Each structure stands twice: as structure tokens, then as C-alpha cells.
Amino acid sequence: MALVNIDFYSYYLGMDSRISVLYPEKRGIQPCAAERNHPVLYLLHGHSDDESAWVRKGGVEEIASRYDLIVVMPSVHRSFYTNCRHGHFYEDYIVKELPILIKNMFHASSKREDTFIAGLSMGGYGALKLSLKYPEIYKGVVSMSAALDAYSSLESGRGMFTVPDFESNIDNVFGGIDGFYGSENDVFYLAEEYALKKDEFPLDMYICCGKADPLYDQYLKLKEKFSSLFLDAFFDGERDYGHEWPFWRLELALALKRLQLPIL
């Protein structure tokens, strides 16, 4: 695949931003005019990473190389993919701005059936939140080791989130606990809202977490919530992994295969 790093000005962020893009190519084949627009996967990073993480640590180029797929990897800093109460509007950046940018720059499909979103940890939360909130945009979602509840993660993930301003940062993002639970940033609330429109916009959902992950309790809580709402999703929570790249590399490969993406 071709790797493209793009620096550009973001209208929604009001500043220069950066994305990495993997573009499908057939090595050894003479280039020709594109006959169709490619499906797009928005692949989201975790709390301590940036747009380069999936390339440097996740082996995404090898994993995605067999698929006719554009992989878009944005950087959102520590925003939890949210329109921050005190900060930048990263949700609008991902949902409203990037699809237009990618469509303008590449032979990218903008159809729902060709649009997918995935992520790990903070990005696992972001992918699930955005797909449940905007199911009219996405056909499928892959949520890995998701930090579904930022405030309970203060305790369950104490050894993971070592930055001294983690608590003040999530207050800046969500506006405090009252701005999180029961709001459109709460995936459990969003699951209830999505259950009302699941027949109109069915999502292919792949949700996983390692059994040794500090966030495993959040995964089990989500699985129970989905069951109570009769929401269809494939859950993989039986592997003995922690919060680590070997697990995410394995699960991304399995998830892409399950989504039945077109082969290059």
C-alpha cells in the first residue's frame, strides 16, 4: 500500500493538523485510471498515541494490504474524539471534515456501505461512540479494548493513564461527570438511542477486549447492555491478553476479515 502523510489546515480545529493515509496499490501492476471509488476505514489511535501509531506499532499496512481499502489515521491528541467542553471540536473534525477532505484528495467512496470506523482504547471508545451516534454514516465498527467510561478509568486504568493531568483533561473534554453520564458522550446512553433505529441503519459491530485488560469490566458491562437492548454485535473477550499491541494487531486482522471487505 502507498503511505501518504498529509499536513493541512483544519477548519473545525482552527489549526494545522496531520493525518496518515494508506492507499491501496497493486505492486508490479502497470497503473491505470481508477474504475471505482475505494471503501474507507477510519482507524483511531489511543490516548497516548497519534496518527503514526498504527503504522509504527500496529502493522496496519500488512494487515490491510489484501483489501481494496483506504485507511485514514487522524490525530486527535487526548480529546476522546469529542467536541470538547473546553477545547477543540474533534468529533466534528472526524465526522464532518475528514470525509470531505478524503473524498476530495482520493478516489474514496462516500457511501455508507463503504464507510467503516475502528480504534483501540480511547479510539475504541471513539469508534463505538461515533458509529452509535451517526449510524447513517458508518456500515461497520471495530472497537478494541475501549475506554468506555473515562471517569471509572481513573481507577481501573490507574496504571495505564500515568499523565498527571489525566483527570483535569477529561473534565476539560466532557465538562465533568455531569457532562458525561447520560449524555451523547456516554456509549451506554447512545446504545439505547441506537436501539430505536437499528433496523433502519444496521451496524456490523465487532467488539473485543483481552481478559487481562484493566478495562475488561467495562467490556463486560457493555456486553450486558447490548444483550438487554437486543443489539447484534460480535463480542470477542476470551483471549488472555492485556492492553497491548499484539492483541490489537490480531483483532484488527480478524475484524477486517469478518467485515467481508472487498479483496484487492
C-alpha positions in Angstrom: 0.0 0.0 0.0 1.1 3.6 -0.5 1.6 5.6 2.7 0.7 9.3 2.5 1.3 11.8 5.3 -0.8 14.9 4.9 -0.4 18.3 6.6 -3.4 20.6 6.2 -5.4 23.3 7.8 -8.5 22.1 9.7 -11.5 24.4 9.7 -13.1 22.7 12.7 -10.0 22.7 14.8 -8.8 26.1 13.6 -5.2 24.9 13.3 -2.9 22.8 11.1 -3.5 19.1 11.5 -2.0 15.9 10.3 -3.3 12.5 9.0 -1.6 9.4 7.7 -3.4 7.5 4.9 -2.8 4.1 3.4 -3.9 3.9 -0.2 -4.4 0.5 -2.0 -2.0 -0.3 -4.8 -1.0 -3.5 -6.7 2.7 -3.9 -6.8 4.1 -4.9 -10.2 0.9 -3.9 -12.0 1.0 -1.1 -14.5 -1.0 1.8 -13.2 -4.3 2.7 -14.9 -7.2 5.1 -14.3 -9.3 4.2 -11.3 -12.5 2.4 -12.2 -14.2 2.8 -8.8 -14.0 4.6 -5.5 -12.5 2.7 -2.7 -14.1 1.9 0.7 -12.7 3.9 3.6 -11.7 2.8 7.1 -11.1 5.5 9.7 -8.6 4.0 12.2 -8.4 5.7 15.5 -5.4 5.8 17.9 -5.3 5.5 21.7 -4.8 8.0 24.5 -1.0 8.2 24.3 -0.6 7.9 20.6 -1.0 9.9 17.4 -1.7 9.3 13.7 1.5 7.3 13.3 0.8 4.7 15.9 -1.0 2.1 13.8 1.8 2.2 11.2 4.7 2.2 13.6 3.3 -0.3 16.2 0.3 -1.9 14.7 1.4 -3.4 11.4 -1.7 -2.0 9.8 -0.1 -1.8 6.3 0.5 -5.6 6.2 -3.0 -6.3 7.8 -4.9 -4.1 5.3 -2.8 -4.8 2.2 -5.0 -7.5 0.9 -8.1 -5.3 0.9 -9.4 -2.7 -1.5 -9.4 -0.2 1.3 -8.3 3.3 2.1 -7.2 3.6 5.7 -7.3 7.1 7.3 -5.5 7.6 10.5 -6.1 11.0 12.1 -4.5 12.6 15.2 -6.8 13.9 17.9 -4.4 14.3 20.8 -6.2 13.4 24.1 -9.7 14.5 23.1 -11.6 11.3 23.3 -12.9 12.1 19.8 -15.2 14.6 21.4 -16.4 18.2 20.8 -14.6 19.3 24.0 -16.4 21.4 26.5 -13.1 23.4 26.9 -11.1 22.7 23.8 -11.4 21.8 20.2 -14.3 20.2 18.3 -12.7 16.8 17.4 -16.0 15.0 16.9 -17.0 17.4 14.1 -13.5 17.1 12.7 -13.8 13.3 12.3 -17.4 13.2 11.2 -17.9 16.3 9.1 -14.5 17.4 7.9 -12.3 14.4 7.2 -14.8 12.6 4.9 -14.9 15.7 2.6 -11.1 16.0 2.7 -10.6 12.3 1.8 -13.2 12.4 -0.9 -11.5 15.5 -2.4 -8.0 14.1 -2.3 -8.5 10.4 -3.2 -10.8 8.0 -5.1 -12.8 7.4 -2.0 -16.3 6.3 -1.7 -18.7 8.4 0.5 -21.4 5.8 0.6 -22.5 4.4 3.9 -21.9 0.8 2.8 -18.3 1.6 2.1 -17.5 3.5 5.3 -16.1 1.9 8.4 -14.5 3.0 11.7 -12.2 1.3 14.1 -10.0 2.1 17.1 -8.2 0.9 20.2 -8.6 2.1 23.8 -9.5 5.8 23.6 -10.0 5.2 19.9 -12.1 2.1 20.7 -14.4 4.4 22.6 -14.4 7.0 19.8 -15.2 4.4 17.1 -18.1 3.0 19.1 -19.4 6.4 20.2 -19.4 7.9 16.7 -20.9 4.8 15.0 -23.7 4.6 17.5 -24.3 8.4 17.3 -24.1 8.5 13.5 -25.2 5.1 12.2 -26.3 6.8 9.0 -22.6 7.3 8.1 -20.9 4.0 9.0 -21.6 0.5 7.9 -19.3 -1.2 10.4 -17.3 -0.6 13.6 -14.5 -2.3 15.3 -14.0 -1.3 19.0 -10.9 -2.8 20.7 -10.1 -2.5 24.4 -12.3 0.5 24.6 -12.0 3.1 27.4 -15.8 3.3 27.5 -16.1 5.2 30.8 -13.4 7.8 31.2 -14.2 8.5 34.8 -14.2 4.9 36.0 -10.9 4.6 34.1 -9.4 6.9 36.7 -9.4 3.9 39.0 -9.5 0.8 36.7 -6.8 2.2 34.5 -4.7 3.9 37.1 -1.5 2.2 35.8 -2.4 3.0 32.2 -3.0 6.7 32.3 0.1 8.0 34.0 0.0 11.6 32.9 -0.6 13.9 35.9 -3.3 15.9 34.3 -5.5 13.0 33.1 -8.4 13.9 35.4 -8.3 17.6 34.6 -8.1 16.8 30.9 -11.2 14.6 30.9 -13.0 17.4 32.8 -12.0 19.8 30.0 -13.2 17.3 27.4 -16.5 16.3 28.9 -17.2 19.2 31.3 -17.2 17.0 34.4 -19.1 13.9 35.3 -22.5 15.6 34.8 -21.5 16.2 31.2 -20.6 12.6 30.6 -23.1 10.1 32.1 -26.4 10.1 30.3 -25.1 12.4 27.6 -24.3 12.0 23.9 -20.7 11.1 25.0 -21.9 8.1 27.0 -21.9 5.0 24.9 -24.4 3.3 27.1 -26.9 6.1 26.6 -26.1 6.1 22.8 -26.7 2.3 22.7 -30.3 3.0 23.9 -30.8 5.7 21.3 -29.4 3.5 18.6 -31.7 0.6 19.5 -34.6 2.7 18.3 -33.1 3.0 14.8 -31.1 -0.2 14.4 -33.5 -1.6 11.8 -33.1 1.5 9.6 -29.3 1.6 10.0 -27.9 -1.8 10.9 -24.3 -1.8 12.0 -21.8 -4.6 11.7 -20.2 -4.4 15.2 -17.0 -6.1 16.3 -16.2 -5.5 20.0 -13.3 -7.1 21.8 -11.1 -6.8 24.9 -8.4 -9.0 26.5 -9.3 -10.8 29.7 -6.2 -9.4 31.4 -7.0 -5.8 30.4 -7.8 -3.4 33.2 -10.8 -2.2 31.1 -12.3 -5.7 30.8 -15.0 -4.9 33.4 -16.2 -2.1 31.1 -16.3 -4.5 28.2 -18.5 -6.9 30.2 -20.8 -4.1 31.2 -21.2 -3.1 27.6 -21.9 -6.7 26.5 -24.6 -7.0 29.1 -26.1 -3.6 28.0 -26.2 -4.8 24.4 -27.9 -8.0 25.4 -30.6 -6.1 27.3 -31.3 -4.0 24.2 -31.2 -6.9 21.8 -28.4 -5.3 19.8 -26.4 -7.5 17.4 -22.7 -7.4 17.8 -19.8 -9.9 17.7 -18.0 -9.9 21.0 -14.5 -11.4 21.5 -13.5 -11.3 25.1 -12.0 -14.8 25.7 -8.3 -14.2 24.8 -5.7 -13.9 27.5 -4.2 -10.5 26.5 -3.8 -7.2 28.3 -3.9 -3.7 27.0 -1.3 -4.3 24.3 -0.4 -4.2 20.6 -0.2 -8.0 20.0 -3.9 -8.2 20.9 -4.9 -5.2 18.7 -2.9 -6.5 15.7 -4.6 -9.9 16.0 -8.1 -8.5 16.4 -7.8 -5.9 13.6 -6.9 -8.7 11.2 -9.8 -10.9 12.4 -12.3 -8.0 12.3 -11.4 -6.9 8.8 -11.9 -10.4 7.6 -15.3 -10.6 9.4 -16.4 -7.4 7.8 -16.1 -9.1 4.4 -14.3 -6.2 2.8 -13.5 -6.4 -0.9 -10.2 -8.1 -1.8 -7.7 -6.0 -3.7 
